Amino acid sequence: MKPSKPPFYRQETPDSCVPACLRMVLAGYGLHVSEADLRALCDCTSDGTSALFALDAARHFGFANTSKQTLNLDELAGLTHNGIYPIVFVSLRPIDGRRGAHALVVLEIGTNWITVYDPAQGERLIELETFRVAWRTHYNLAIIVEN
């Protein structure tokens, strides 16, 4: 089953960006789960959420082919072109000048811009080179949710 464009959900706590992103992506598949349930399944703490716990949470709901991958920008673009919406891990410093890690849902990649759902701010356009630097800081890590 191919997902539809996910709905946007704002993160409910300062440290729940990963569960919020997972909530959006799961909803794109038609599965509606509360962020509170996802925070518990992902073992979300004041330090955030491990990608591996998010992977386990997606698999808990039957998305057995969910994977954690290191991708390049072309691979990321290929996924979005095929209607898959990856969760990526980035550093906020290049994007907003703030310290910390963050998760985003990638919606579309253009020539100079990337469109993402930022669970703290909403839909955003980020200059592609800025995104590349922010994503590289987290080793081009992405979670691909698939059933």
N, C-alpha and C positions, 0 to 999 in steps of 0.2 A: 504494500500500500504506500503510495506516494503522499507526503504531507501537503497540505495547503499552506499558504503563507500564514505563519502563526499570528495570533492576536498579541497585542502588547499588554504586559502586566508589569506594573512598577514593583520594584523590590520593596518588601514590607519592613525590613530591618536594615541597618547600615551594612551588615556583613553577609546578606543573603543574595548576592548577585548571581551566584551559580544556581541555587535552587529556583530563583526567579526566571533565569534563562531556560532551565530545564522545563519549568512550568509552561513557558511559551511554546517551546518546541513540541512538547507532548500534546498541548492543545491543538497544534497544527495537524496532529494525527487524529484528533477527535477525542483525546483522553484528557479529561479535566480533573486536575488534582490540585488541592490547596497548597499554597506555598508552605504553610505550617507542616503539612504532612511531608513535603519534600525536604524541608529543613531537617526534620527528624530522621528521615531515611538517608540523607546525605551527611549526617553528623555535622551539621553546620554549627560552628562556634564563633566566638568573637574574633577568631583568627581567619574565618572564612571557611571554605569547603575544598576538600581535595578533589581533583578530577576523578580519581579512582572511586571515591564514594558516589559521585554523580553518575558514573558509569554503572555502578552496582544498582543505584536507584532506578535508572532507566531499564535495566535488565529485570528488575523486580516486577515491572509492569508489562513484561513480555517482549521488550525490545531487545531480543537476544543478540542481534547483530550490531548492537551499539559498540563503538570502539573509540579508543583514545589514540590519536594519530599526530605525528609531526608532518605537516604539509608545507608545500610551497604555495605561493600566491596563485599560480596557474591551477593547481589542484583544488584550492579553495574556490576559485572562480568556477571551475567545472562542476563542483558540487552545487553551488547556488544556481548555476545555469540549468541543472537537472532537477531543481526544486527541492534540494536538501538544504536545510538551514543549520549550519554548524555553530556550536558554541565555542568561542575562542577565548583564550586567556591573554590579557595584555597588561602592560604597565601604564598607569595613568600619567606618569610624568611627561612623556612626549605629547600626549593628547590634551591634557588639561593643566599640566604643570604641578599636579598634586602627587604626593607620594602614595604608593600602594598598588596592589594588583586588582584587577577587575575582570569580569566576564561580560561578553557581548554575544548577541546572536547576529550572525552575518546574513543579510538579506540579499545584497546585490553588490557586485564589483564592476565598476566602470573603468574608463581609461585613466582618470585622475582621482576618482573618489570611490569610497566604499560606503554603502548604506548599512547601518546596523541598528538593532534595538539595543539601547543602553538601558538596563533596568533601573538605573538611577535617574535617567533624564528623558527617555523616550526615543523616538526614531531620530537618528543623527546621520549627517554626512561627515565623514572624516577624510581628510586629504590622504591619498593612498600611500605616499611616502611616510607620512606621520604614522599611519596605521602599521606599516611594515616595520618601522623601528620599534613601536610599542609591542607588537606581536613577537618580534624576534627576541625581545628581552625574556619572553616566556617560551622560548624554543619552538615557536610556531605550533604550539599545542592547540589541538582542536578535539572536541568530542562530537562524533557523528552519531546521531540517534537514528537507528534503523531497526525495523522489526524483522 
